[in-house]
Amino acid sequence: MNAYTLRIGATDQSYVDLDDPTNLEFDYVQRIADVIDVLAPAGERIRVVHVGGAAMTIPRYVAATRPRSAQVVLEPDTVLTEWVREWLPLPKQSGIKVRAVDGLTGIGSLSDGYADLVVVDAFLGARVPSDLTTVEFFADLARVVAPRGIAVVNLTDRGPFRYGRRVAAGLLEAFGHVMWSAEPSTLKGRRFGNVIVAASALPLPVAAYAQRAGSGPYPYRVLHGSRLDQLVAGARPFGGTDVSPSPDPPFDFFHGP
């Protein structure tokens, strides 16, 4: 099996199967792929921007399932990118272009309505950088996403989601429509875990996504509408000087109980 896990420090950043890019080992990555699959049918060309690249698992998935798609990866770590190009090379004519720029700067440079999909999956160590979850950044993100497009953000948190609720509040303010998904144990506050938050200017394909997210070996539950409003109620978006990275994962998140 020609598959590899990229680990930076104590954090597993990416899993890549060079023979089968649709083999997505991490459950949260599969949930991001589910968003892509309900956004556009297989084979349809889409324009995607990725904030954060690492070993480029999702760009490879898009290239395999939707050939000829135009993809831009915003990854400031040039050393990592060169290492990936050497040891985990991208397919020829993949359509994946990597820009050595941070997400804030890279999104700011794109034209209005540029992307059908923006995936924000960027971590500094084990934490989401604070500048990628502010209401100012989300407003710029909403400018770049096409009217029928979707932005999807991967974050990590634990109930009662003091951090994640504020991120969702910012996305609601910028886009208007949001859905939130996580494993049941994470939703109930039993464990620290990934939360996938998707946002759009138009109603999201919640039913189709929920069916996919709930059918895997590690199913995610989906919150939207009034249930999401209850979760987010009273949360204030990050912005201005009131910013914060995602919370530090607990020790057992990497090393077990």
C-alpha positions in Angstrom: 0.0 0.0 0.0 1.5 3.3 -1.1 0.0 5.4 1.7 1.6 7.8 4.2 0.8 9.9 7.2 2.4 13.3 7.6 3.1 14.1 11.2 4.3 17.5 12.4 5.3 17.6 16.0 2.7 15.5 17.8 0.0 16.2 15.2 -1.0 14.0 12.3 -1.6 16.6 9.6 -2.4 14.5 6.6 -2.9 11.0 5.3 -2.2 10.4 1.6 -2.7 7.3 -0.5 -0.8 7.9 -3.7 -2.4 5.0 -5.4 -6.0 5.9 -4.4 -6.5 9.6 -3.5 -10.1 8.8 -2.7 -9.0 6.7 0.3 -9.4 9.2 3.1 -8.3 7.8 6.4 -9.2 10.6 8.7 -13.0 10.9 9.4 -13.0 14.7 9.4 -11.3 14.7 6.0 -14.1 12.4 4.8 -16.6 14.9 6.1 -15.0 17.7 4.1 -15.1 15.4 1.0 -18.8 14.9 1.7 -19.4 18.7 1.5 -17.6 18.6 -1.9 -19.7 15.7 -3.1 -23.0 17.4 -2.3 -21.8 20.6 -3.8 -21.0 19.2 -7.2 -21.4 15.8 -8.9 -18.4 13.7 -9.7 -16.7 14.7 -12.9 -17.9 18.3 -12.7 -15.2 20.9 -13.0 -15.1 23.3 -10.0 -12.8 26.1 -8.8 -11.4 25.4 -5.3 -9.2 27.4 -2.9 -7.5 25.6 0.0 -6.3 27.6 3.0 -3.7 25.3 4.3 -2.1 22.5 2.3 0.1 20.1 4.3 0.3 16.9 2.1 -2.7 18.2 0.1 -5.1 15.3 0.7 -8.2 17.2 -0.3 -6.7 18.8 -3.4 -5.7 15.3 -4.6 -9.3 14.1 -3.9 -10.7 16.9 -6.0 -8.2 16.2 -8.8 -9.2 12.5 -8.8 -12.9 12.9 -8.6 -13.3 16.1 -10.6 -10.5 16.2 -13.2 -9.7 19.6 -14.8 -10.8 21.5 -11.7 -8.8 24.6 -11.0 -7.3 24.5 -7.5 -5.2 27.0 -5.6 -3.5 26.0 -2.3 -2.5 28.8 0.0 0.4 27.3 2.0 3.1 29.6 3.5 5.4 26.7 4.6 7.7 26.5 1.6 9.9 23.9 3.2 7.0 21.6 3.8 5.7 22.1 0.2 9.0 21.3 -1.3 9.3 18.2 0.9 5.8 17.1 -0.2 6.7 17.7 -3.9 9.8 15.5 -3.5 8.4 12.6 -1.4 4.6 12.7 -2.1 4.5 14.1 -5.6 1.3 15.5 -7.0 -0.2 13.8 -10.1 0.9 15.2 -13.4 -1.6 17.8 -14.8 -3.4 17.8 -11.5 -4.5 21.5 -11.8 -3.2 22.1 -8.3 -1.3 25.4 -7.9 0.5 26.1 -4.6 1.0 29.7 -3.6 3.6 30.4 -0.8 1.3 32.8 1.1 -0.8 32.8 4.3 -4.5 32.4 4.1 -5.4 35.9 5.1 -3.2 37.4 2.4 -4.1 34.8 -0.2 -7.8 35.2 0.2 -7.5 39.0 0.1 -5.8 38.8 -3.3 -8.6 36.8 -5.0 -11.4 38.4 -7.0 -15.0 38.5 -6.0 -16.9 35.2 -6.6 -13.7 33.4 -7.6 -14.3 30.1 -5.9 -17.0 27.5 -5.9 -15.5 26.1 -2.7 -13.1 27.3 -0.1 -11.7 24.8 2.4 -10.1 26.4 5.5 -8.1 23.5 7.0 -5.0 25.3 8.5 -3.2 24.7 11.7 -0.2 26.1 13.4 0.9 23.1 15.3 -2.3 21.7 16.8 -4.3 25.0 16.8 -6.2 27.0 14.2 -4.6 30.4 13.7 -6.6 33.3 15.2 -6.6 35.4 12.1 -8.5 32.7 10.1 -11.7 32.8 12.3 -12.4 36.5 12.6 -15.6 38.1 11.3 -13.3 40.3 9.1 -11.7 37.2 7.5 -15.1 35.6 7.0 -16.4 38.7 5.3 -13.5 38.5 2.8 -14.2 34.8 2.5 -17.8 35.5 1.6 -16.6 38.0 -1.0 -14.5 35.3 -2.7 -17.0 32.5 -2.6 -19.4 32.4 -5.6 -23.1 33.0 -4.8 -23.9 29.3 -5.0 -20.6 28.3 -3.5 -19.6 26.9 0.0 -16.9 27.7 2.5 -16.0 24.8 4.8 -13.9 25.3 8.0 -12.2 22.5 10.0 -11.7 23.4 13.7 -11.1 21.5 16.9 -13.0 22.1 20.2 -14.9 20.4 23.0 -18.3 21.0 24.5 -19.6 23.5 25.5 -17.8 24.9 22.5 -16.8 28.3 23.8 -14.5 28.7 20.8 -16.5 26.9 18.1 -19.7 28.8 18.9 -17.9 32.1 18.2 -16.5 30.8 14.9 -20.0 29.7 13.9 -21.4 33.1 14.9 -18.9 34.8 12.6 -19.8 32.5 9.7 -23.5 33.1 10.2 -22.9 36.9 10.2 -20.9 36.7 7.0 -22.8 34.1 5.0 -26.3 33.7 6.5 -26.5 29.9 6.2 -24.4 27.5 8.3 -24.3 23.8 9.2 -22.2 22.2 12.0 -21.2 18.6 12.2 -19.2 16.5 14.7 -19.1 13.1 16.2 -21.9 12.5 18.8 -19.3 12.1 21.6 -17.8 15.5 20.7 -21.2 17.2 20.5 -22.1 15.8 24.0 -18.8 17.2 25.4 -17.3 13.8 26.1 -14.2 14.2 24.0 -12.2 16.9 22.2 -12.5 16.5 18.5 -12.9 18.0 15.0 -15.9 20.1 14.0 -16.7 20.8 10.4 -18.6 24.0 9.8 -19.9 24.8 6.3 -21.4 28.1 5.2 -23.1 29.6 2.2 -25.1 32.6 1.1 -27.8 30.2 0.0 -29.5 27.3 1.9 -27.1 24.4 2.2 -27.8 20.8 1.0 -28.3 19.7 4.7 -30.3 16.5 4.0 -27.8 15.2 1.4 -24.8 16.0 3.6 -26.4 14.6 6.8 -27.1 11.3 5.0 -23.4 11.0 3.9 -22.0 12.2 7.3 -24.1 9.8 9.2 -23.5 6.7 7.2 -19.7 6.1 7.7 -18.0 4.0 10.4 -17.5 7.2 12.5 -20.7 9.0 11.8 -21.1 12.8 12.4 -24.3 14.5 13.5 -25.4 17.7 11.8 -26.8 20.8 13.4 -28.5 23.5 11.4 -31.4 25.9 11.6 -33.0 26.3 15.0 -30.8 23.7 16.6 -27.7 25.6 15.5 -29.2 28.8 16.6 -29.6 27.3 20.1 -26.0 26.2 20.1 -24.7 29.6 19.0 -27.1 31.8 21.0 -25.3 34.6 22.8 -21.9 33.8 21.2 -20.0 36.9 19.9 -17.9 36.5 16.7 -14.2 37.0 17.0 -12.9 40.3 15.5 -10.8 43.3 15.9 -8.4 42.8 18.8 -10.7 40.1 20.4 -9.1 37.1 18.7 -8.0 33.6 19.8 -6.5 30.5 18.3 -8.4 27.2 18.8 -8.0 25.6 22.3 -5.0 23.4 23.0 -5.9 19.7 22.6 -5.7 17.6 25.7 -2.8 15.3 26.2 -4.8 12.2 25.5 -5.9 13.6 22.1 -2.5 12.4 20.8 -1.4 9.9 23.4 -4.5 8.1 24.5 -6.1 7.9 28.0 
